[in-house]
Amino acid sequence: MLQGTPGCWRFNQSDEHKGILFSENEIWDKIQRILQSSCISLSSSDFKFELQDGNITTDSGMVSYHGYALLETRQVKLHNGQSEKLFKIRNTWGSFEWKGDWSDKSKKWNENPELKVQLNLVDRDDGTFW
């Protein structure tokens, strides 16, 4: 028998309705705890959108008002010595991917080729992206 109740935790970097402001590190720490607890993590976007192939998408490649699975997070060291916090995300449809920094075709992978191997980057429209 299952006990307990499912929960939902929602936050924005700046939640004006509740007067809450989370720092980047607080958000990162909370997401780490969620993933370590084996929870299924979903996020959703509500960006400005356009119609593409019958679907509502954004300039960034994200689908508006749509759920995404958060697969993993990594803090990586870049070739210039700085560190970067990355999220591996999957569109549940298996297509429509992020087009910005660290997307499959981002120049950041060419600047940091060792990360392609370390993070097992696969450049295809499979809905999974960093």
C-alpha positions as a printed NumPy array, in Angstrom:
array([[  0.   ,   0.   ,   0.   ],
       [  1.295,   3.439,  -0.893],
       [  1.326,   6.003,   1.85 ],
       [  1.743,   9.732,   1.723],
       [  0.513,  12.153,  -0.834],
       [  2.021,  13.314,  -4.074],
       [  3.449,  16.781,  -3.856],
       [  4.104,  19.647,  -6.136],
       [  6.751,  22.276,  -5.66 ],
       [  6.539,  25.314,  -7.9  ],
       [  8.91 ,  28.23 ,  -8.001],
       [ 10.085,  30.98 , -10.234],
       [ 13.366,  32.794,  -9.86 ],
       [ 11.285,  35.796,  -8.904],
       [  7.811,  34.967,  -7.643],
       [  6.224,  38.397,  -7.332],
       [  2.874,  36.998,  -6.189],
       [  4.362,  35.563,  -3.022],
       [  7.236,  37.995,  -2.556],
       [  9.767,  35.143,  -2.769],
       [ 13.117,  35.506,  -4.472],
       [ 15.369,  32.486,  -4.902],
       [ 19.035,  32.839,  -5.732],
       [ 20.531,  30.74 ,  -8.522],
       [ 22.331,  28.598,  -5.918],
       [ 19.134,  28.037,  -3.903],
       [ 17.308,  26.888,  -7.021],
       [ 20.221,  24.603,  -7.962],
       [ 20.297,  23.071,  -4.445],
       [ 16.534,  22.495,  -4.397],
       [ 16.628,  20.793,  -7.793],
       [ 19.516,  18.575,  -6.644],
       [ 17.484,  17.44 ,  -3.629],
       [ 14.446,  16.691,  -5.804],
       [ 16.491,  14.583,  -8.227],
       [ 18.281,  12.727,  -5.403],
       [ 14.943,  11.778,  -3.85 ],
       [ 14.017,   9.899,  -7.06 ],
       [ 11.1  ,  12.185,  -7.74 ],
       [  9.828,  12.62 , -11.249],
       [ 10.623,  16.202, -12.073],
       [  8.736,  18.204, -14.658],
       [  8.972,  21.77 , -15.745],
       [  6.906,  23.856, -18.087],
       [  7.508,  26.848, -20.273],
       [  5.207,  29.727, -21.01 ],
       [  7.354,  31.808, -23.343],
       [  6.119,  34.032, -26.134],
       [  5.135,  31.606, -28.867],
       [  4.48 ,  31.032, -32.569],
       [  2.852,  28.229, -34.562],
       [  5.294,  25.756, -36.176],
       [  4.162,  22.531, -37.84 ],
       [  0.854,  22.771, -36.005],
       [  2.561,  23.147, -32.605],
       [  3.053,  26.213, -30.474],
       [  6.8  ,  26.837, -30.227],
       [  9.124,  29.691, -29.341],
       [ 12.198,  31.207, -30.943],
       [ 14.169,  29.219, -28.384],
       [ 12.735,  25.92 , -29.67 ],
       [ 10.748,  25.288, -26.497],
       [  7.057,  24.395, -26.761],
       [  4.858,  26.838, -24.881],
       [  2.642,  25.598, -22.057],
       [  4.187,  22.136, -22.238],
       [  5.808,  19.807, -19.738],
       [  9.456,  18.749, -19.833],
       [ 11.209,  16.006, -17.883],
       [ 14.292,  17.075, -15.954],
       [ 16.659,  14.123, -16.409],
       [ 19.834,  15.246, -14.659],
       [ 22.005,  18.16 , -13.687],
       [ 25.752,  18.623, -13.886],
       [ 28.149,  21.287, -12.768],
       [ 31.003,  21.226, -15.278],
       [ 34.341,  22.982, -15.641],
       [ 34.8  ,  24.862, -18.919],
       [ 38.007,  25.212, -20.94 ],
       [ 38.445,  28.749, -19.551],
       [ 38.404,  27.493, -15.944],
       [ 34.908,  28.751, -15.133],
       [ 32.149,  26.399, -14.071],
       [ 28.677,  26.102, -15.552],
       [ 25.522,  24.479, -14.197],
       [ 23.694,  22.466, -16.853],
       [ 20.308,  20.76 , -16.931],
       [ 19.578,  17.766, -19.158],
       [ 15.959,  18.051, -20.216],
       [ 13.683,  15.983, -22.43 ],
       [ 10.616,  17.11 , -24.284],
       [  8.098,  14.35 , -23.6  ],
       [  7.094,  14.38 , -27.277],
       [ 10.608,  13.384, -28.334],
       [ 11.063,  16.412, -30.591],
       [ 11.28 ,  20.227, -30.447],
       [ 14.478,  21.134, -28.654],
       [ 16.129,  24.148, -27.05 ],
       [ 18.115,  26.219, -29.588],
       [ 20.186,  28.371, -27.2  ],
       [ 23.465,  27.903, -25.32 ],
       [ 24.339,  24.226, -24.79 ],
       [ 21.685,  23.038, -27.246],
       [ 22.754,  20.186, -29.544],
       [ 24.116,  22.611, -32.15 ],
       [ 25.512,  25.228, -29.764],
       [ 29.03 ,  26.551, -30.4  ],
       [ 29.716,  26.011, -26.693],
       [ 30.271,  22.277, -27.405],
       [ 33.007,  23.139, -29.932],
       [ 34.619,  25.45 , -27.376],
       [ 34.515,  22.63 , -24.784],
       [ 34.877,  19.39 , -26.8  ],
       [ 35.766,  17.294, -23.757],
       [ 32.273,  17.969, -22.41 ],
       [ 30.689,  16.359, -25.493],
       [ 32.22 ,  13.062, -24.394],
       [ 31.786,  13.613, -20.647],
       [ 28.075,  14.42 , -21.004],
       [ 27.466,  11.955, -23.859],
       [ 26.078,  14.592, -26.23 ],
       [ 24.017,  13.156, -29.076],
       [ 23.184,  15.676, -31.805],
       [ 19.773,  14.589, -33.071],
       [ 16.179,  15.728, -32.777],
       [ 15.23 ,  13.263, -30.034],
       [ 13.733,  15.809, -27.637],
       [ 16.71 ,  15.563, -25.235],
       [ 18.992,  18.536, -24.748],
       [ 21.273,  20.292, -22.263]])
